[in-house]
Amino acid sequence: QGAATVPTIANPLGSKSAEVTVNGVTLPWIMDTGAEMSVVTETTAAKLGVRVLPGSSDVGTSTTNRVTGKMGLIDKAVIGGATVENLPVLILPDAMLQFSKDFTVPAIFGLPAFAALGRVAWLDGGAKLALGRDAPLPKGKTVRVYWHEDGLGIPIATPLGTAGAQFDSGANSN
């Protein structure tokens, strides 16, 4: 619920982060429309007071074959003036989100969190993120984003016809 326009922060991975507050703790979360769910490290989950659900989950990731994590629930995540309630998160060992000795991703704001807010737009060349009512409606002839099994898709015209491409705001290359 709500709406927000917040500044984005360049991170060492070449993608964009934004400040998200949970239980009074504000951290930079990577904004990743390609993530099938939101993710936090075990250290971040403890810091934020994430409710850890019973059991564990084996998942595939883009960086390793399989990893065991836990599922958790965040009662309320706030980004600017927008709020996502009852946000499910995958809790992974810190090492799974450590990309160098100096950089560990604390958290990833995934597609379900964006979907809960209804609309999303990157403004001013990606310097700002608009969510909910703050995200402008498309004007004129536009390409519609669609949902498929891998996440958000965008139709791309090629010499052989139209093909779909995944829209992944967390990717640092094509």
C-alpha positions, 0 to 999 in steps of 0.5 A: 500500500502507499506510494514512494519515489526514493533515490537509488544507490549504485552497488558494487554489483552494478545494479541498484539498491534502495533503503528499506526499513523493517522493525526500525532497521534501515538497510540498502536492499538490491531492487531486483525484479528478476528475483522470484522472491525477496531474500535476506541473509541469516545475519540480516534476518536476525537484525530485522527480527524476521519471523523464521518459519519451521523447516528448510528449503533447498533452492537453486540460485544463479551463483551455485547449484543448490543451497539450503535456506529457511523461509521467513516472514516480515510483518512490514517492510517500508520503502519511502511512503510505501509499505509491503505487509506479510512479505515472505523472504528466503533466508540464506547463509551469509556466504551465499550473498557474499560477492567479495571480502568487502561486500555482502548483499544484506537483502534483495527486494524481489518481484512479489514485493514489487507486484504488491505495490502495483506499479514500478518505474525507474526515473531519471536514468535509474537515479530514482525508483517510483512505486505504487501511484508514484510510478507514472502510467505509460503514455502513448504506444507502449510495450506491455510487460507480461508475466511468465514462468521466469518472471517479468517479460518484455516483447522484443522485436527481432528480424525473425519476429517478436520474442520475449526477454526477461526483465531483470533489474538486478542484472548487471549485464545483458 
